[in-house]
Amino acid sequence: PLEAFGNMKRGKRNAFDEDIDWDDYNFDDDSADNPEFEQLFAELKNAEIDAVDPPKKLQLNLNVYMDKNWMEDFGKSKFGGPAVAQRIIKHASNFFLHDTVNTKIDLLSD
């Protein structure tokens, strides 16, 4: 079921990891050693790349799938779940098309 934003707890990433203080967590210590990977792939710390200007605009085609809970919560009619999903995508698309964004990303869905 959906929760109202006001009821959501903030500051925790996962309810199962309540004893972890994520603000002080060192993510560099989170990876396992893999000597085979180190041998197969070169270290890229000193790698150089050519400066390439990013594109001015991208189009991202989305395939949106709604589970049965979404449809139960918002309805199956054309004004229900699918329409709510389209409004969310349109709202997100407006962020990526804002004047302050250098590369505009147009989110497209059917």
N, C-alpha and C positions, 0 to 999 in steps of 0.2 A: 504494500500500500504506500501511497505517497504521503510524505510528511510536509507540513507547512514549513517554510524556511525559518520561521521564528522558533520552531521546536527543535531544530537540528543543533547538535552539539558542535562547537567549533574547537579547533586546536588539535584534535586527534585524527590520525589518518585511518586507523582501523580499530574497531571496538575490541578485537581480540588481542591487541597489543597495548593495552592500557598502561602497562608498566614501563613502556619505552617512552623516553622523553625525546620526541622527534626533533625538537629545536637544537639539541646537543648531539644528535646522532651523526656519526662519521660514515658517510656512504662509501668512502674509499676502502674501508675495512670490510665491506659487505660482499666482495667478490672472492671467488675461490681461485687458487693458483691453477694454471693450466699450462704446463711446460710445452705440450705439443702445439698449442696455439701459438705460443711465443716463437717456436721454431718455424712454423709455417708462414707466419705473417710478420713482415718487417715492422719495426717500431717507427712511428710517424711523427715523433716529436719535432724533428728538424726538417720535415717535409715542406716543400714550397709549392704553392699553386699560383696559377695566373689569376690576377684580379679580373673577375667577371661581373659585369653589372647585372643585378637581378632583373627579371622581367617586370614590366610595369603592371601587367595584369595576368592572373591565372584563373582558369575555370576548373572547379572541382565538382565532378559529378558524384552525387551521393545516392547510395541505395539504402533506403530507410526501411527497417523491419521493426514491426511493433509486436510485442508479445501479447499473450491473451490478457495479462494483467493491465497493460496499457489500454487495451480496447475496452476492458471491463470498467476501468476508472473513467475514461473519457468518452466512451460510446463508440459504436460501430458505424454510425451514419456518417455521411460526407461532412457533416458539421461537427462530428465528434473527434475521435482519436486521430484520424488522418489530418484533419484541419488544424488541430493543436500542434501536431508535429511540423506541419508546413509553416505555421506561425513561428515556431521555435527556430527553424532553419532560416527563415527570413530575418528574424531578429539577430541571429548569429552572423548572418551574411552582412548585415549593416555594420557590424564591428569591423569586419575584414575589408569593407569598402570605404571606411572613414577616410577623410582627407589627411589625417596624420599618419596613415599607413603607406609606406613606400610601394610595396607590391600589393596591389588590390587582389583579393581572392573572392571570386563570385561562386557561392555555393548553389549548385543546381540540383534539383530533384524533381521527380515526376509526381 
